[in-house]
Amino acid sequence: MGNKKLWISFAFIILALFPPLFLSQYWLHVMIISLFYVMMASSWNLIAGFTGQVSFAHAAFSGMGAYTSGMLTVYLGLPPWLGILIGTGVAALLGFGLGYLCIRMGGIYLSLTTLGFSEILRIIITNEDQWTRGTMGLQVPGFFVEYSKTSYYYLFLIVTILLLIVIYKIIHSEMGLTFRAVLNDEVAASSSGINTVRVRVLAFAISSAMSGLAGGFYGHYLMLITPDVPSLGQMFLVLAMAVIGGMGSFAGPIVGSFVLEILSEYIRVYGEYHVLLFGLIALAMARFAPEGVVGILRKKWRREWA
Amino acid sequence: MGVIIEGKGLTKSFGGLTAVKKVDFHLNKGEIVGLIGPNGAGKTTLFNLMSGVYHPEEGTLSFNGMEITSLKSFEICRLGIARTFQIVRPFLKMSCLENVLIGIIGRGDPREGIKAKGEEARKLLKFVSLEGHEKNSANNLTLIEKKRLEMARALATQPRLLLLDEVLAGLNPSEILQALELIEVIRTQLKMTIFWIEHVMGAIMKASDRIIVLDQGEKIKEGRPEEVVNDSKVIEAYLGESDA
């Protein structure tokens, strides 16, 4: 990491320590949700933006993490952190399986298969209500004895930062390089000695595990898990955040998550149209500015400083 | 000398079209062998069989005495066969240095440190005269530069057999000379065996020890360049049947 980047990240982290001091409970909630979306969009970006596997099962995996942890804490009385750990593992295993199933597929076929998986999972969760409580929602314990948004904010901040560090390390490692080689040209990568099947499945498993982790924390924050967590609406929101922010870059999904989550709070008064609106913006972005907001800003700064 | 690669009765068809039909061939260590034939003769398909992009329906391939017929591309590459592509396929959205690094990582040797790998990649870029382009995106290169980059990526895997698919196509005469020089250096300094598809006849006749001619999927002639150019079957394949 360059020195400049290191200082910028450091400054952001310091700044991120202050919001609980002056934000209202409502806006603190928005910040916590934004951090959840940062984890979701950034980990989705790892498979979609870096290996080119546009999976629609990412929200489903977060639901897997949330429900696994939720049911373990409710029915077996496990502590939330252990539940989340197991939920992450389950998401990783399922991600590995789904990734393996999709190795011969690319583009739209992979997307459709993951979409199908996602819907099947949502339907199972909705119908198996003796365990999941279906659409009524599963009430799960929280992390802290005394409920406090400030504590949750710092918890989410720490987890998000740790997750982002892992993602940054992966992107800038040899593994990240092989991810991008697979995205660029699978045949050429394979002919250069890269085990492309392994790379794709690994990316799928890692990214799914991360979304399971994010979902686990999300569930224990909301303390009520509904089939909305693994829903397609949630999926498209995450997709829009990554695409509008900038797919294939580290900062893109982070920026996209905050901007869209805060924006949707303002739009919400007009009804639940924000996903539709974001979908349209994401479509336009993918067509005219595939590098997203971060890409546009980066180009602009480079031009002005050069 | 000894044989480095040998194919026996290789057959591959696509639908009703047999692209490669019962082809036998071999290459000796250290040779430059040219593979020629009219368009659609099956040259690139043969390369794809050798590099594991396709697998033959019949026949066997062995490399250094080891059967490789059904191995995957990356496994074949790790055994020591690298290739370039007829239509260049560098990783366009990656820098030149990263392109070459993939070849080095592709060797699958975890003992080497990342620093040593970067150093080696730089050297390889210099070897193909792309120094100064390290951070440049492969997308910004000219055609001959892309071809050189592909060559560097192939060399990075440390092959013993190099498959070159029309490296001279689309180059102007002075660029052709540069490319030929590079190939000569690869052969003499790195002591590699080279199997080479080319349509630029003058160049391939001059550079090759031996020529294999394919036509409609079948091997119609094999021999020293001067034997091949005067063969009636080869002339027929290229020019059509003569009336005389």
Interface residues (C-beta under 8 A of the other chain):
Chain A: E174 L177 T178 R180 A181 L183 N184 D185 V187 A188 A189 S190 S191 S192 G193 I194 N195 T196
Chain B: S51 G52 V53 K72 S73 F74 C77 R78 A82 R83 F85 R89 P90 F91 L92 K93 M94 E98 L101 I102 G103 I105 G106 R107 G108 I114 R153 A154 A156 T157
